[in-house]
Amino acid sequence: MQKLNFPEFSFRFKNSENNLLVFDEIRKKFVILTPEEWVRIHVVQYLIHVLNYPKSHINVEKLIKINGLNKRYDVVVFQPDGKILLVVECKQIQIPITQNVFDQIARYNLTLNAKYLMVTNGLNHYFCQMDLENEKYLFLDEIPKYTLS
């Protein structure tokens, strides 16, 4: 797999039925290592080891309903009160981060109401803080580190 624009992390791999699998700490199981999964597991490690978010506050690949359609978010981080703090949309390296990608995460966030958004293809990362009153996002240099406040 290609090196991504994240710090170096260590992962557990195994082969099964001609597939390379990687262990997902959040789902507590091995999953097929797709190009998007490679980005997603780096994001999770980044959230845990760089931004200090507790593993217990992170959720990966869950089904949500958006306008009556079943969709899956890549990663969310919950606050201690159960509200969603952060939604992350992961794309594989070859997918450029375009307005369509921002539109996708914005649609998800109409349901999820997160304070922060992150969009990444592993090489380029974009961070936003939501201004829900004015229905826009403000670009940030980084998502804040985890604090109990």
Residue pairs with C-beta under 8 A, 6 or more apart in sequence:
1 33
1 35
1 38
2 38
2 93
2 122
4 38
4 39
4 42
4 93
4 122
4 123
5 122
5 123
5 124
5 125
6 42
6 43
6 45
6 46
6 122
7 46
7 49
7 50
9 41
9 42
9 45
9 46
9 49
11 22
11 23
11 41
11 45
12 22
12 23
12 30
13 20
13 21
13 22
13 23
13 33
14 20
14 21
14 23
14 30
15 21
16 30
19 32
19 33
20 32
20 33
21 30
21 31
21 32
21 33
22 30
22 31
22 33
22 37
22 38
22 41
23 29
23 30
23 31
24 30
24 31
24 41
24 44
24 60
25 44
25 48
25 55
26 44
26 55
26 58
26 59
26 60
27 60
27 61
31 37
34 92
35 92
35 93
35 94
36 74
36 90
36 91
36 92
38 92
38 122
39 90
39 91
39 92
39 93
39 120
39 121
39 122
40 60
40 61
40 74
40 75
40 90
42 122
43 74
43 75
43 88
43 90
43 118
43 120
44 58
44 60
44 75
47 53
47 58
47 75
47 77
47 86
47 88
48 54
48 55
48 58
51 143
51 144
51 145
51 146
52 145
52 146
53 77
53 146
54 146
57 77
57 78
57 79
57 80
57 85
57 146
58 75
58 76
58 77
58 78
59 75
59 76
59 77
59 78
60 74
60 75
61 72
61 73
61 74
62 72
62 73
62 76
63 70
63 71
63 72
64 70
64 71
64 72
64 73
64 108
64 111
64 112
65 71
65 111
66 107
66 108
66 110
66 111
67 107
71 108
73 87
73 88
73 89
73 108
73 112
74 88
74 89
74 90
75 86
75 87
75 88
75 90
76 84
76 86
76 87
76 88
76 112
76 114
77 84
77 85
77 86
77 88
78 84
78 85
79 85
80 148
83 113
84 112
84 113
84 114
84 115
85 114
85 115
85 116
86 114
86 115
86 116
86 117
86 118
86 143
87 105
87 108
87 109
87 112
87 114
87 116
87 117
87 118
88 117
88 118
88 119
88 120
89 101
89 104
89 105
89 108
89 117
89 118
89 119
89 120
90 120
90 121
90 122
91 97
91 101
91 119
91 120
91 121
91 122
92 121
92 122
93 121
93 122
93 123
94 121
95 101
95 121
96 121
97 119
97 120
97 121
97 124
97 126
101 119
102 119
102 126
102 137
105 117
105 119
106 117
106 137
109 117
109 130
113 132
114 130
115 129
115 130
116 127
116 128
116 129
116 130
116 140
116 143
116 144
117 127
117 128
117 130
117 137
118 125
118 126
118 127
118 128
118 143
119 125
119 126
119 128
120 126
126 139
127 139
127 140
127 141
127 142
127 143
128 137
128 138
128 139
128 140
129 137
129 138
129 140
130 137
130 138
131 137
131 138
